[in-house]
Amino acid sequence: MKKAGALIWGAGLLVCLAVILFRFQGGFPVETNFLALLPDEEQSPWMEQANARINDEVVNRMVILLRGEDFDSLKTVAEDLSERLKSVASVQDFEDQYTQLAEKLFDYRAALLSPQERQWLQDGRADKVSQRALAQIMSPLGFTNADMIRNDPYLLFPAYLNDRLTNQSATKMKDGWLMVGEDHLLLVYQLKGSPFSREVQENIKGVLDGFVAPNGVTLYKTGAVFYAQQGIEQGMEEASLIGGLSLIGIILLNLLVFRSVQPLLLSLLAITSGVVVGAGVCLIFFEKLHMMAFVFGAGLIGISVDYTFHYCCASTGQDGATNRMKINEIIRPLSFGVISSSLGFLILAMTPFPGLRQIAIFACSGLIAAYLCVICIYPLIDRGTGLKSVWGWATLDRNWSFIIGGCAVLLALAGAAKFHVDDDVRRLQHLPADLSAEESYIRKVTQLDNNTRFLVVRGQSVDDVLGMQEKLIPLLDKAQHEGHLSGYQSVAQFVPSRTRQLENHRLVSDNLLGPTLMQHLQTLGLSPDVQPYPLDKLLKPAGILDELQLSATVHLMRLDGVQLSLNVADLLAGFDGVEQIDQAAAISQTFGTYRARALWMIALACGVIWVFLSKNYGVKRASCLLAVPVCAVVTTPFIAALFGESFTLFNAMALLLVLAIGLDYALFSHEAKQDRFSQVMVANAMSALSTMMAFGLLAFSDLYAIHAFGVTILIGITISFVLSSLLRPQEQESK
Amino acid sequence: MRLLTLLTLLFLSVSVQAQERPTQLQDGETLRGDFTQLRYLNGFNHAIKSSGVFEFTEETGLDWQTQTPFATRLIVSEKGMVQYVDGVETLKVTPDKFPALSTLHEVLTLSMTGAWDQLEAKYQASLEAIEGGWQLTFKPDGEAPFEAVTLTGAEYLDQLVIRKPEGDRDEITFSNQHVTKARP
């Protein structure tokens, strides 16, 4: 049995190592995009398409703004940068979008009327249109020329275009480059890979770090890629700092209590085998390991170190205790602990949440490996470790336990009033100050901003879709005028629906042609044989703002600079075919769903564990045992709320770990014989301390998810440990 | 002070020689006068004629009030150009949409304030003496699509001629120009 276990352990380890090595050949197999934790949503194909289009626009975009007084040096820098970034990002070719657009639209001028012109013509005031055109032609600074006036004597087209361009951005083209004012050159890049890819990030960082802008040129940058990169770097920095601190703490704790390095080495073996097997098994099922799964997987450290503590504390003070005796002393609670935790994790694996599944598989397989290591390998290599004597330092007086436990309940009750859930995904986006400053500068200069929303407009026909947009546009104009949004883009801004184009044709032919035109031409000094307005051409949307057209009957509308004051849902009331796409809100909602689901899973896990324990201990004792971790799980979120913490998906995930570890404490206390209770509590205390060092320190992280995780563990483990001493063996004596 | 200015002007106008430089507008002063504009469009039967009054200060820009054939008003400043017909805004253009506007605004400001040195330096042209006054001809670089701009004047700017590429031409003639202190 022992040998078989050792063999299984060794073989598993080798297989997992091979898998890890294999995956590493295809690149660094770690996923850092938080969104990868989320399930692949079942979305309608057009919604998926819309999201992909928006992602291209927003996430895969990198913006660099160059400031300098001299256009030539700006241009040189822009050319140089774009050349160096060529392999990872291509500069967006804007050309002169609007000149092209204008050329395209001009032929359809009789079908395109500005709102003012339409109003005048509907009121029968052709004289107003004529006067406005004359005023413009007579203006000393008129940009009209003979050719333009001959083709459009009422200047209908400039009026239309000017009205349409009112809400466009403040950029212009100069020598093929996009300029904002005179001294800012704007470069908009499209990344060729995911901004979350380490390779893309490293490449861009390499180029920008090695790039020295000449005197007088300042470079500002923004984009998801920079935030993602900083996030990873910060994560790694913190991981090494916090990991280092906790490692030192755990080493000191070991040396202090056991006065030997051997327990440490044993722990190290159990942990390493756990992590290797966890990662290996995960990588069999998944191509990449998620960073969060890894952090959680590190939870194994907490648990498998506990096993070592219990092993080393076993048989304390017994002369001639063999390794086998030690194992026999702990095998029952250890096995129950592993089985219960694994059951809990397996339930987690049943969720459709890829992130949770990875965590479950990682934890479950790693835990079993560590368990095998403790019971099969330790006896083979242990050369007499263990406590020489036990002090009562870790044994809490029952009264104290009650007092502390009572305090926890009171704190939880007090915190209940402040308890609040928070699923806002934007909390996950950590915004480092320097990047934020650059971003806000770019925003200020370009008036581009992040508060972009997209609407999806669906209809039966092209005309239907354009017509809906036409009805929305006046509402958007009003909202823009009132300052609730800075601008918008819609195909119907440039392409009126067929209905409206025909109406415009009619308005033009009824009011502006015939004798009215003759009169107007005469005033201008043009011969009356001019036929300026073709009434047989209808403009189609193909080729105009193509990026907003998913198909003929599905269009996007883009709202820029949306203020909180704008209730988009209210705006859309009554528009059946129009929906808002708010990715942040959609993801937040998913977070909420999974937060709730994670809690149900914990409840279900409790149920399964209770059934398992009841079979072995009987209902009453199983209930007492389970009460310890359940108390911790229930009170922790409320106590955290007292400190202003909100309850998120990550807190819920941490509660699962609290359940697993808390149950171990309870099992070991409960299984301890009367004369062994002190030593078991020493092991429990050391487990709790090391878990707090390994996890509790995460509470100091700046990354929200990690912080939430750490805080929950810190509080939950403390409560579990305190309550576990209530299970001291007096109760068992009555059995 | 007003008297002094007048006397100075009088003195200057007496002593001015053909090659002397025109008056410069001081801070806070307003230039007012009448104008007649003829716009020649290539292939059109006759020029489009308009006339009215104008007012210029360096701070607020040019206020161009056409009276015939009908009343319109145009205000050109750094911020762009706004046109009103019957008191209703009918056109608003900002320089970032029509970069040529900045060039025109600059030429107007420099010539109306009499900052000829800057005009000469900027366009590498020099004032030429002609009979009864002076003339400056140049081709603005940058965004403005003009073939040539010719400024003619004596004490003040008297005529502005802009030639455009397609054979169009604007001739603006100023008269009754006078400078007043801005109202406090």
Interface residues (C-beta under 8 A of the other chain):
Chain A: Q116 K128 Q131 R132 L134 A135 Q136 I137 M138 S139 P140 L141 G142 F143 N145 A146 D147 I149 R150 A159 N162 L165 A170 T171 K172 G181 T523 L524 G525 L526 S527
Chain B: Q37 R39 L41 N42 G43 F44 N45 H46 A47 I48 S50 W64 T66 P69 F70 T72 L74 V76 M81 Q83 V85 D86 T90 L91 K92 V93 D96 K97 F98 P99 A100 L101 L104 K164 E166 G167 D168 D170 I172
